[in-house]
Amino acid sequence: MALQILLNLSIALIWMLLTSQFTFSSFLIGYVIGVLLLYLFRRFLQFDIYFSKIIAFAKLALLFLKEMVIANIDVARIIITPKLKTNPGIIAYPTELKSGLEVTLLASLITLTPGTLVMAFSDDQKTLYIHTLNIDSKEAVIAGIKDTFEKGILEVTD
C-alpha cells in the first residue's frame, strides 16, 4: 500500500511538472489521474488499489454514525417512557476477527454505541462478553453486530 501511495504522489508531481503549474488544484488533478492510472493498471501491477480501503473506512465510519443515531434514539425512548420495559442482559459474542487490533476496534465500536458495553474478552480473544440494555433476542443482537461492525471491519482490514 505504501508503494501505491508513493506511485500516486509521483504521478501527481510529474503532472505538475508537465503542466508547469505548481498549485494545489494542479496537484489534485494529478492525484486523481494517478488514482485512475493505478485503477486501470491494477491487473498488471498485481495489487488491489489502496483507494478501496479508504472507501471501506469511510463506509465503516458512516455505518458507525448511523448505528450511533439509532442507538441514541432507542436509549432516549427507553428513558422517556414512564415504565421501564427493558430486558438487560449479557451475551457471549463469538467473533471471526483474527488480530488484536480488529477485536479492539470492534469492542470500541460496540462500547461507543449507547446501550451496549463490552465487559470482557475470553482468553483467546474469540469471544466478547457484551452487556446490552435491551435484549429481545440473543441471536438478533449477534446477527446485528456481525452484519454491521464486524463486516465493516473485515472490509477495511482484509
GUKE-409186 format. One line per 4 residues: number of its first residue (from 1); their letters; for each residue y, x, z of N, C-alpha, C, O. Coordinates in Angstrom, 1 decimal, always signed. Atoms other than C-alpha are relative to their C-alpha. Example, Ala and Ser with C-alpha at 12.3 -4.5 7.8 and 13.67 -1.06 7.14 Angstrom:
1	as	-1.2 +0.9 +0.0 -4.5 +12.3 +7.8 +1.2 +0.9 +0.0 +1.2 +1.9 +0.7  -1.1 -0.9 +0.0 -1.1 +13.7 +7.1 +1.1 -0.8 +0.8 +2.2 -0.3 +0.9
This chain:
1	malq	-1.2 +0.8 +0.0 +0.0 +0.0 +0.0 +1.3 +0.9 +0.0 +2.2 +0.5 -0.6  -1.2 -0.9 +0.0 +2.4 +2.9 +0.7 +0.3 +0.5 -1.4 +1.4 +0.7 -1.8  -0.1 -0.5 +1.4 +1.7 +4.2 -2.8 +0.7 -1.0 -0.9 +1.6 -0.7 -1.7  -0.6 +1.0 +0.8 +2.7 +0.9 -4.3 +1.4 -0.2 +0.3 +2.2 -0.3 -0.6
5	illn	-1.4 +0.1 -0.3 +5.9 +0.7 -2.4 +0.8 +1.2 -0.5 +1.9 +1.0 -1.0  -0.6 -1.2 +0.5 +6.7 +4.3 -3.4 +0.2 -0.2 -1.5 +1.3 +0.2 -2.1  -0.1 +0.2 +1.5 +6.0 +3.4 -7.1 +1.1 -1.0 -0.3 +1.8 -0.8 -1.2  -1.0 +1.0 +0.3 +8.1 +0.3 -6.9 +1.4 +0.5 +0.3 +2.3 +0.2 -0.5
9	lsia	-1.3 -0.6 -0.2 +11.0 +2.2 -5.4 +0.4 +1.0 -1.1 +1.6 +1.1 -1.5  -0.3 -1.0 +1.1 +10.7 +4.9 -8.0 +0.4 -0.7 -1.3 +1.3 -0.3 -2.0  -0.4 +0.8 +1.2 +10.8 +2.3 -10.8 +1.4 -0.5 +0.2 +2.1 -0.5 -0.8  -1.4 +0.5 -0.3 +13.9 +0.8 -9.2 +1.0 +1.1 -0.2 +2.1 +0.9 -0.8
13	liwm	-1.0 -1.1 +0.2 +15.6 +4.2 -9.1 +0.1 +0.5 -1.4 +1.2 +0.8 -1.9  +0.0 -0.3 +1.4 +14.6 +5.0 -12.6 +0.8 -1.0 -0.8 +1.5 -0.6 -1.7  -0.8 +1.0 +0.6 +16.0 +1.7 -13.7 +1.5 +0.2 +0.2 +2.3 +0.1 -0.7  -1.4 -0.3 -0.3 +19.3 +2.6 -12.0 +0.5 +1.2 -0.8 +1.6 +1.2 -1.3
17	llts	-0.4 -1.2 +0.8 +19.4 +6.0 -13.8 +0.1 -0.4 -1.4 +1.0 +0.1 -2.1  +0.0 +0.3 +1.4 +18.6 +4.5 -17.2 +1.2 -0.9 -0.3 +1.8 -0.8 -1.4  -1.1 +0.9 +0.3 +21.3 +1.8 -16.9 +1.4 +0.6 +0.5 +2.4 +0.1 +0.2  -1.2 -0.6 -0.5 +23.8 +4.2 -15.2 +0.9 -0.9 +0.9 +2.1 -0.7 +0.9
21	qftf	-0.7 +0.8 -1.0 +24.7 +1.6 -12.7 -0.6 +0.2 +1.4 -1.8 -0.1 +1.6  +0.6 -0.3 -1.3 +24.3 +2.6 -9.1 +0.5 -1.0 +1.0 +1.3 -0.7 +2.0  -0.4 +1.1 -0.9 +24.8 -0.8 -7.4 -1.2 -0.6 +0.5 -2.3 -0.3 +0.1  +1.1 +0.7 -0.6 +22.7 -2.9 -5.2 -0.7 -1.0 -1.0 -1.9 -1.1 -1.0
25	ssfl	+0.5 +0.9 +0.9 +22.3 -5.5 -7.9 -0.9 +0.7 -1.1 -1.9 +0.1 -1.5  +0.8 -0.7 +1.0 +21.0 -2.9 -10.4 -1.3 +0.5 +0.7 -2.4 +0.4 +0.1  +1.2 -0.4 -0.8 +18.6 -1.6 -7.7 -1.0 -1.2 +0.1 -2.2 -1.1 +0.0  +0.8 +1.2 -0.2 +17.4 -5.2 -7.1 -0.7 -0.4 -1.3 -1.9 -0.8 -1.3
29	igyv	+0.6 +0.3 +1.3 +16.8 -5.8 -10.8 -1.1 +1.0 -0.3 -2.2 +0.6 -0.7  +1.1 -0.9 +0.2 +14.8 -2.6 -11.0 -1.2 -0.2 +0.9 -2.3 +0.0 +0.5  +1.1 +0.3 -0.9 +12.8 -3.5 -7.9 -0.8 -1.2 -0.5 -2.0 -1.1 -0.4  +0.7 +1.2 +0.5 +11.9 -6.9 -9.4 -0.8 +0.4 -1.2 -2.0 +0.0 -1.4
33	igvl	+0.8 -0.5 +1.2 +10.9 -5.2 -12.7 -1.2 +0.9 +0.5 -2.3 +0.8 -0.1  +1.1 -0.8 -0.5 +8.8 -2.8 -10.6 -1.1 -0.9 +0.5 -2.3 -0.6 +0.3  +1.0 +1.0 -0.5 +7.0 -5.7 -8.9 -0.7 -0.6 -1.2 -2.0 -0.7 -1.1  +0.7 +0.6 +1.2 +6.3 -7.3 -12.3 -0.9 +1.0 -0.7 -2.0 +0.7 -1.1
37	llyl	+0.9 -1.0 +0.6 +5.0 -4.0 -13.7 -1.2 +0.3 +0.8 -2.3 +0.4 +0.3  +1.1 -0.1 -0.9 +2.8 -3.5 -10.7 -1.0 -1.1 -0.1 -2.2 -1.0 -0.1  +0.9 +1.2 +0.2 +1.5 -7.0 -11.1 -0.7 +0.0 -1.3 -1.9 -0.3 -1.4  +0.7 -0.1 +1.3 +0.8 -6.5 -14.8 -1.1 +1.0 -0.1 -2.1 +0.8 -0.8
41	frrf	+0.9 -1.1 +0.1 -1.0 -3.2 -14.3 -0.9 +0.1 +1.2 -1.5 +1.1 +1.4  +0.8 -0.1 -1.2 -2.9 -4.1 -11.2 -1.5 +0.2 -0.3 -2.2 +0.8 +0.5  +1.4 -0.2 +0.4 -6.2 -4.1 -13.0 -0.3 +1.4 -0.3 -1.4 +2.0 +0.0  +0.2 -1.4 +0.4 -5.8 -0.6 -14.3 +0.2 +0.9 +1.1 -0.4 +2.0 +1.2
45	lqfd	-0.3 -0.9 -1.2 -4.5 +0.8 -11.0 -1.0 -0.2 +1.1 -0.9 +0.5 +2.1  +1.0 +0.2 -1.0 -7.4 -0.6 -9.0 +0.5 -0.4 +1.4 -0.1 +0.1 +2.3  -0.4 +0.4 -1.3 -5.5 -2.2 -6.2 +0.6 -1.4 -0.1 +1.0 -1.9 -1.2  -0.6 +1.3 -0.2 -4.2 -5.5 -5.0 +1.5 +0.2 +0.3 +1.8 +1.1 +1.1
49	iyfs	-1.4 -0.2 -0.2 -0.4 -5.8 -5.2 +0.4 -0.3 +1.4 +0.0 -1.3 +2.0  -0.4 +0.2 -1.4 +1.3 -5.4 -1.8 +0.9 -1.2 +0.2 +1.0 -1.7 +1.3  -0.9 +1.1 -0.2 +3.7 -8.2 -2.5 -0.7 -1.3 +0.4 -0.1 -2.2 +1.1  +0.8 +1.1 -0.5 +0.9 -10.7 -1.9 -0.1 +0.0 +1.5 -0.2 -1.1 +2.1
53	kiia	+0.0 -0.1 -1.5 +0.7 -9.5 +1.7 +1.3 -0.5 +0.6 +1.3 -1.2 +1.6  -1.3 +0.5 -0.5 +4.4 -10.2 +2.1 +0.1 -1.5 -0.1 +0.6 -2.1 +0.8  +0.0 +1.5 +0.1 +4.0 -13.7 +0.8 -1.0 -0.6 +1.0 -0.6 -1.7 +1.6  +0.9 +0.5 -1.0 +1.0 -14.2 +3.1 +0.6 +0.0 +1.3 +0.4 -0.9 +2.1
57	fakl	-0.7 -0.1 -1.3 +3.0 -13.0 +6.1 +1.1 -1.1 +0.1 +1.2 -1.7 +1.1  -1.0 +1.0 +0.0 +5.8 -15.4 +5.1 -0.6 -1.4 +0.2 -0.1 -2.3 +0.9  +0.7 +1.3 -0.2 +3.3 -18.3 +4.9 -0.5 -0.2 +1.4 -0.4 -1.2 +2.0  +0.5 +0.1 -1.4 +1.9 -17.4 +8.3 +1.2 -0.3 +0.9 +1.1 -1.1 +1.9
61	allf	-1.2 +0.3 -0.8 +5.5 -17.4 +9.8 +0.4 -1.5 -0.1 +0.7 -2.1 +0.8  -0.3 +1.4 +0.2 +6.2 -20.8 +8.2 -1.0 -0.9 +0.7 -0.6 -2.0 +1.2  +1.1 +0.7 -0.7 +2.9 -22.1 +9.5 +0.2 -0.1 +1.5 +0.1 -1.1 +2.1  -0.2 +0.0 -1.5 +3.7 -21.0 +13.0 +1.2 -0.8 +0.3 +1.2 -1.6 +1.3
65	lkem	-1.1 +0.8 -0.2 +7.1 -22.6 +12.8 -0.3 -1.5 +0.0 +0.1 -2.3 +0.8  +0.4 +1.4 +0.2 +5.6 -25.9 +11.6 -0.9 -0.4 +1.3 -0.6 -1.5 +1.8  +0.9 +0.3 -1.2 +2.9 -25.8 +14.4 +0.9 +0.0 +1.3 +0.6 -0.8 +2.2  -0.8 +0.0 -1.2 +5.6 -25.0 +17.0 +0.8 -1.3 +0.1 +0.9 -1.8 +1.2
69	vian	-0.8 +1.2 -0.1 +7.7 -28.0 +16.0 -0.9 -1.2 +0.3 -0.5 -2.0 +1.2  +0.9 +1.1 -0.4 +4.7 -30.3 +16.1 -0.4 +0.0 +1.4 -0.5 -1.0 +2.1  +0.4 -0.1 -1.4 +3.6 -29.0 +19.4 +1.1 -0.3 +1.0 +0.9 -1.0 +2.0  -1.1 +0.3 -0.9 +7.1 -29.3 +20.9 +0.2 -1.6 +0.0 +0.5 -2.1 +1.0
73	idva	-0.1 +1.5 +0.1 +7.2 -33.0 +19.7 -1.1 -0.6 +0.9 -0.9 -1.5 +1.6  +1.1 +0.5 -0.8 +3.8 -33.6 +21.3 +0.2 +0.2 +1.5 +0.0 -0.7 +2.3  -0.3 -0.2 -1.4 +4.8 -32.0 +24.6 +1.1 -0.9 +0.5 +1.1 -1.4 +1.6  -1.1 +0.8 -0.3 +8.1 -33.9 +24.6 -0.5 -1.5 +0.2 +0.0 -2.2 +1.1
77	riii	+0.5 +1.4 -0.1 +6.2 -37.2 +24.0 -0.8 -0.1 +1.3 -0.7 -1.2 +2.0  +0.7 +0.1 -1.3 +3.9 -36.4 +27.0 +1.0 -0.1 +1.2 +0.7 -0.8 +2.1  -1.0 +0.0 -1.1 +6.9 -35.7 +29.2 +0.8 -1.3 +0.1 +1.0 -1.7 +1.2  -0.8 +1.2 +0.0 +8.8 -38.8 +28.2 -0.7 -1.2 +0.4 -0.1 -2.1 +1.0
81	tpkl	+0.8 +1.1 -0.3 +6.0 -41.2 +28.7 +0.0 -0.2 +1.6 -0.2 +0.8 +2.3  +0.0 +0.2 -1.5 +6.1 -42.9 +32.2 -1.3 +0.4 +0.7 -1.2 +1.1 +1.7  +1.3 -0.4 -0.6 +2.4 -42.4 +32.9 -0.6 +1.1 -0.8 -0.7 +1.0 -2.0  +0.6 -1.1 +0.7 +0.9 -39.1 +32.1 -1.4 -0.3 -0.5 -2.3 -0.6 +0.4
85	ktnp	+1.3 +0.3 +0.5 -2.0 -39.7 +29.8 -0.6 +1.3 -0.7 -0.9 +1.3 -1.9  +0.5 -1.3 +0.6 -3.1 -36.1 +29.3 -1.5 +0.2 +0.4 -2.0 -0.4 +1.4  +1.4 -0.4 -0.2 -6.6 -34.7 +29.2 -0.1 +1.5 -0.1 -0.6 +2.1 -1.0  +0.0 -1.5 +0.1 -6.1 -31.0 +30.0 -1.4 +0.6 +0.2 -2.3 +0.0 +0.8
89	giia	+1.3 -0.6 -0.1 -8.9 -28.6 +29.8 +0.0 +1.4 -0.6 +1.0 +1.9 -1.2  +0.2 -1.4 +0.4 -10.2 -25.1 +29.0 -1.2 +0.0 -1.0 -2.2 -0.6 -0.8  +1.0 -0.1 +1.0 -12.1 -24.4 +25.8 -0.3 +1.5 -0.3 +0.5 +2.3 -0.1  +0.4 -1.4 +0.5 -14.0 -21.3 +24.6 +0.1 +0.0 -1.5 -0.6 -0.8 -2.1
93	ypte	-0.2 +0.0 +1.4 -12.8 -20.5 +21.2 -0.6 +1.3 -0.6 -0.2 +2.4 -0.4  +0.6 -1.2 +0.7 -15.1 -18.2 +19.1 +0.8 +0.4 -1.2 +1.1 -0.5 -2.1  -0.8 -0.5 +1.1 -13.1 -16.1 +16.7 -0.8 +0.9 -1.0 -1.8 +1.5 -0.5  +0.7 -0.8 +1.0 -14.2 -14.4 +13.5 +0.8 +1.3 -0.3 +0.5 +2.1 -1.1
97	lksg	-0.8 -1.2 +0.2 -11.4 -11.8 +13.7 -0.6 +1.2 +0.6 -1.4 +1.2 +1.5  +0.7 -1.2 -0.4 -12.5 -8.2 +14.0 +0.8 +1.0 +0.8 +0.4 +1.5 +1.8  -0.8 -1.1 -0.7 -9.7 -5.9 +15.0 +0.7 -0.6 +1.2 +1.0 -1.8 +1.4  -0.7 +0.4 -1.2 -7.9 -5.9 +18.3 +1.4 -0.6 -0.3 +1.9 -1.4 +0.4
101	levt	-1.3 +0.5 +0.4 -4.6 -6.4 +16.5 +0.0 -1.4 -0.5 +0.9 -2.2 -0.1  +0.2 +1.4 +0.5 -5.8 -9.6 +14.8 -0.2 -0.9 +1.2 +0.4 -2.0 +1.2  +0.3 +0.8 -1.1 -7.2 -11.0 +18.0 +1.3 -0.2 +0.9 +1.6 -1.3 +1.4  -1.3 +0.0 -0.8 -3.9 -10.1 +19.9 +1.0 -0.9 -0.7 +1.7 -1.7 +0.0
105	llas	-1.0 +0.9 +0.7 -1.8 -11.8 +17.2 -0.4 -1.4 +0.1 +0.4 -2.3 +0.3  +0.5 +1.4 -0.1 -4.0 -14.9 +17.3 +0.3 -0.5 +1.4 +0.8 -1.6 +1.6  -0.2 +0.4 -1.4 -3.7 -15.0 +21.1 +1.5 -0.3 +0.2 +1.9 -1.2 +0.9  -1.5 +0.2 -0.2 +0.1 -14.6 +20.9 +0.5 -1.3 -0.7 +1.3 -2.0 -0.1
109	litl	-0.4 +1.2 +0.7 +0.5 -17.3 +18.3 -0.4 -1.3 +0.8 +0.3 -2.3 +0.8  +0.5 +1.1 -0.8 -1.6 -19.7 +20.4 +0.8 -0.2 +1.3 +1.2 -1.3 +1.6  -0.8 +0.1 -1.2 +0.3 -18.9 +23.6 +1.4 -0.4 -0.2 +2.0 -1.1 +0.6  -1.4 +0.3 +0.3 +3.7 -19.2 +22.0 +0.1 -1.5 -0.5 +1.2 -2.0 -0.5
113	tpgt	-0.1 +1.4 +0.4 +2.8 -22.7 +20.8 -0.1 -0.8 +1.3 -1.0 -0.7 +2.1  +0.0 +0.8 -1.2 +3.7 -25.2 +23.5 -1.2 -0.9 +0.2 -1.7 -1.5 -0.8  +1.2 +0.8 -0.3 +0.8 -26.9 +25.2 -1.3 +0.7 +0.0 -2.3 +0.2 +0.4  +1.2 -0.8 +0.0 -1.7 -24.1 +24.8 +0.3 +1.4 +0.6 +1.4 +1.9 +0.5
117	lvma	-0.1 -1.3 -0.6 -2.3 -20.9 +26.6 -1.3 +0.8 +0.0 -2.3 +0.2 +0.4  +1.2 -0.8 +0.0 -4.8 -18.1 +26.1 -0.1 +0.6 +1.4 +0.8 +1.4 +1.8  +0.1 -0.4 -1.4 -6.1 -17.4 +29.6 -0.7 +1.4 +0.1 -0.4 +2.2 +0.9  +0.8 -1.2 -0.1 -8.7 -14.6 +29.0 -0.7 +0.2 -1.3 -0.8 -0.7 -2.2
121	fsdd	+0.9 -0.4 +1.1 -10.8 -12.8 +26.4 -1.4 +0.3 +0.6 -1.5 +0.7 +1.7  +1.3 -0.5 -0.4 -14.5 -12.2 +26.5 +0.0 +1.5 -0.1 +0.9 +2.1 -0.6  +0.1 -1.5 +0.0 -15.7 -8.6 +27.0 +0.0 +0.6 -1.4 +0.5 +1.7 -1.7  +0.1 -0.5 +1.3 -16.5 -8.2 +23.3 +1.2 -0.5 -0.9 +1.2 -0.2 -2.1
125	qktl	-1.2 +0.6 +0.6 -13.2 -10.0 +22.3 -0.3 -0.9 -1.2 +0.4 -1.0 -2.2  +0.4 +1.0 +1.0 -15.0 -12.5 +20.2 +0.2 -1.4 +0.4 +0.0 -2.4 -0.4  -0.3 +1.4 -0.5 -14.2 -15.5 +22.4 +1.3 +0.0 +0.8 +1.5 +0.9 +1.7  -1.3 +0.2 -0.8 -10.8 -16.6 +23.7 -0.2 -1.3 +0.8 -0.7 -2.3 +0.4
129	yiht	+0.0 +1.2 -0.8 -10.5 -19.0 +26.6 +1.4 -0.5 +0.1 +2.3 +0.1 +0.5  -1.3 +0.6 +0.2 -7.7 -21.4 +25.9 +0.1 -1.2 +0.9 -0.7 -2.1 +0.9  -0.4 +1.2 -0.8 -6.1 -23.9 +28.3 +0.9 -0.8 -0.9 +1.9 -0.3 -1.5  -0.9 +0.9 +0.8 -4.7 -26.8 +26.4 +0.3 -1.3 +0.8 -0.4 -1.7 +1.6
133	lnid	-0.6 +1.1 -0.8 -2.6 -29.6 +27.7 -0.7 -1.4 -0.3 -0.8 -2.2 +0.6  +0.6 +1.3 +0.4 -4.4 -32.4 +25.8 -1.2 +0.2 -0.9 -0.9 +0.6 -2.1  +1.2 -0.2 +0.9 -8.0 -32.2 +24.5 -0.5 -1.4 -0.3 -1.1 -2.1 +0.6  +0.7 +1.2 +0.5 -9.1 -35.2 +22.5 -1.4 +0.3 -0.3 -2.4 -0.4 +0.0
137	skea	+1.3 -0.5 +0.4 -12.0 -33.3 +21.0 +0.0 +1.5 +0.0 +0.9 +2.1 -0.7  +0.1 -1.5 +0.0 -13.0 -29.7 +21.6 -0.2 +0.5 -1.4 +0.4 +1.5 -1.8  +0.2 -0.5 +1.4 -14.2 -29.4 +18.0 +1.2 -0.1 -0.8 +1.5 +0.7 -1.7  -1.3 +0.1 +0.7 -10.9 -30.7 +16.7 +1.0 +1.1 +0.3 +1.7 +1.6 -0.6
141	viag	-0.9 -1.1 -0.3 -9.0 -28.1 +18.6 -0.4 +1.3 -0.6 +0.4 +2.0 -1.1  +0.5 -1.2 +0.6 -11.2 -25.3 +17.4 +0.2 +0.0 -1.5 +0.6 +1.0 -2.0  -0.2 +0.1 +1.5 -11.1 -26.5 +13.8 +1.5 +0.1 -0.3 +1.8 +0.7 -1.3  -1.4 -0.1 +0.3 -7.3 -26.8 +14.0 +0.5 +1.4 +0.1 +1.3 +1.8 -0.8
145	ikdt	-0.4 -1.4 -0.1 -6.9 -23.2 +15.2 -0.6 +0.8 -1.2 +0.1 +1.7 -1.7  +0.6 -0.8 +1.1 -9.4 -21.9 +12.6 +0.7 -0.3 -1.3 +0.9 +0.6 -2.1  -0.6 +0.4 +1.3 -7.7 -23.8 +9.7 +1.4 +0.5 -0.1 +1.9 +0.5 -1.2  -1.4 -0.4 +0.0 -4.2 -22.7 +10.7 +0.2 +1.5 +0.3 +0.3 +2.3 -0.7
149	fekg	-0.3 -1.4 -0.4 -3.7 -19.5 +12.6 -1.0 +1.0 -0.4 -0.6 +2.1 -1.0  +1.0 -1.0 +0.3 -7.0 -17.7 +12.1 +0.0 +0.2 -1.6 -0.1 +1.4 -2.0  +0.0 -0.1 +1.5 -7.0 -18.4 +8.3 +1.3 +0.7 -0.5 +1.1 +1.6 -1.4  -1.2 -0.7 +0.4 -3.4 -17.2 +8.0 +0.0 +1.4 +0.4 +0.4 +2.3 -0.4
153	ilev	+0.2 -1.4 -0.4 -4.1 -14.0 +9.9 -0.9 +0.7 -0.9 -0.6 +1.9 -1.3  +0.9 -0.6 +0.9 -7.0 -13.3 +7.7 +0.6 +0.3 -1.3 +0.3 +1.3 -2.0  -0.7 -0.2 +1.3 -4.9 -13.7 +4.6 +1.0 +1.2 +0.1 +1.1 +1.9 -0.9  -0.9 -1.1 -0.2 -2.4 -11.2 +6.0 -0.7 +1.3 +0.1 -0.3 +2.3 -0.5
157	td	+0.6 -1.3 -0.3 -4.8 -8.6 +7.2 -1.1 +0.4 -1.0 -1.5 +1.6 -1.0  +1.0 -0.4 +1.0 -7.5 -8.7 +4.5 +0.5 +0.5 -1.3 -0.2 +0.9 -2.2
